């Protein structure tokens, strides 16, 4: 189906749909735009990770301040995702994607010329906000473009190849650019964001007209944003402040009260930000729980690997990136075949195989020592991690969006991405708290036990769902 060129020509029910036998050019273009958005998100997150020491040195930041260079993005991204997904449903996926991508490009450019540490961190926060709108808009565009079944399975496989490629390549690119000038890391995403913005305006179908005036649930939005931001901030800062500190306990309690208030509002308001009945979809609930646990273990894995390679072995960031490169390559190799695998064996079986792969991966880390072998420990762990990630993430995205109506795909996408980000922040905080009082190798091994527990709980969540 051709893409309409004007709003007048666009019918309410028209969407770019996959041909029964093959995909048309507009369908491929829509997929590439959505995939490009998620690639840019992964690239931006990973590039800043390896540039933190250089930025910290230039501005004389303390370690506690420097952690907010990546942390501010995660805080905003995790806090605004559900709002971003709902806005995509209410105001149009294309419209939200274009506006948020423009903000992303502008703030990235401003961050490159910032001459104050606070401004740099603030730019990261605003970019995280923009990413919280672009990611669910792109994902809901994908799910409404491709119907449930073989086409959507294949599309998600390709989509997650781009995501993994952005993250893995960002580690290398960020390391190289940081060695020249860290400001180049802020400039690099700008032309890509502008290109995606122009492509979205040119090729994506105009959002269909809405019946009636969309109303945003302001009370729900305020309580949800406050609760999510406070939760992610408190968990991220909990390791430094202390888990028994009044600030931490008070922050968690207040976040809980705000989220309870959000639930009360959603049960009574006429047009809720999050329709609570959506949680009757068992596949969506299990997918979100598994996503949180999976990403919590994954962030812990990277954190432990960074401590081991950089602090104990004295490796440079780009050398660590080379260890993780096989994981990214595994996703690139497996990703395009995931659609066929899910069609043949089913989403659940593919997901379980992916989740099981994390167990031997994390078990290998128990063998790390002062002279751990690259070929028998580190690279096999990297390959298993990439294999598990390739299968699990795509299968979770499919499982978490199946059975959801088109007009709530943005909400489903926001829920999944929120689960990933909050799970990652909480998992990282738990691992950091556990290893905080340990000695070097013993410290790492206690952290490995934690991520093994995350892997086991992720499997358990899926097995319970399959038996109910």
Buried (B, 14 or more C-beta within 10 A) or exposed (E): EEBBEEEEEBEEEBBBBBEEEEBBEBBBBBBBBBBBBBBBBBBBBBBBBBBBBBBBEBBEBEEEBBBBBBBBBBBBBBBBBBBBBBBBBBBBBBBBBBBBBBBBBBBBBBBBEBEEBEBBBBBBBBBBBBBBBBBBBBBBBBBBBBEEBBBBBBBBBBBBBBBBBBBBBBBBBBBBBBBEBBBBBBBBBBEBBBBBBEBBEEBBBBBBEEEEEEEBBEBBBBBBBBBBBBBBBBBBBBBEBBBEEEEBBEBBEBBEBBBEBBBEBBEEBEEBBBBEEBEEBBBBBBBBBBBBBBBBBBBBBBBBBBBBBBEBBEBEBBEBBBBBBBBBBBBBEBBEEBBEBBBEEEBBBBBBBBBBBBBEBBBBBEBBEEEBEEEEBBBBBBBBBBBBBBBBBBBBBBBBBBBBEEEBBBBBBBBBBBBBBBBBBBBBBBBBBBBBEEEEBEBBBBBBEBBBBBBBBBBBBBBEBEEE
